[in-house]
Amino acid sequence: MFLVITQPTDGAQVSASNIGITGKTIPGAVVSVSINDEIEIVTVGQDGKFTVRVTLEEGPNLIEVVASDQQGNEKFATVTVIYIP
């Protein structure tokens, strides 16, 4: 089981409040993305790739991604994105 967040990079500074989070895990995994007390369940493609759009608050935003498989294994990844309007 693996999980990689490909975009954005940790510590990225952005000027848009709505950004895409992309990554890769095993096909068939369930991925949840948590940011600012909001949780999105993301569909993972047959190639293991996923994308979801999130809304940032001004300042640092901790984005937590969890991938889990049917056997109950989980992988966690986090990135912090700084929104500067």
Rosetta blueprint (number, residue, H / E / L):
1 M L
2 F L
3 L E
4 V E
5 I E
6 T E
7 Q E
8 P L
9 T L
10 D L
11 G L
12 A E
13 Q E
14 V E
15 S L
16 A L
17 S L
18 N E
19 I E
20 G E
21 I E
22 T E
23 G E
24 K E
25 T E
26 I L
27 P L
28 G L
29 A L
30 V E
31 V E
32 S E
33 V E
34 S E
35 I E
36 N L
37 D L
38 E E
39 I E
40 E E
41 I E
42 V E
43 T L
44 V L
45 G L
46 Q L
47 D L
48 G L
49 K E
50 F E
51 T E
52 V E
53 R E
54 V E
55 T E
56 L L
57 E L
58 E L
59 G E
60 P E
61 N E
62 L E
63 I E
64 E E
65 V E
66 V E
67 A E
68 S E
69 D L
70 Q L
71 Q L
72 G L
73 N L
74 E E
75 K E
76 F E
77 A E
78 T E
79 V E
80 T E
81 V E
82 I E
83 Y E
84 I L
85 P L
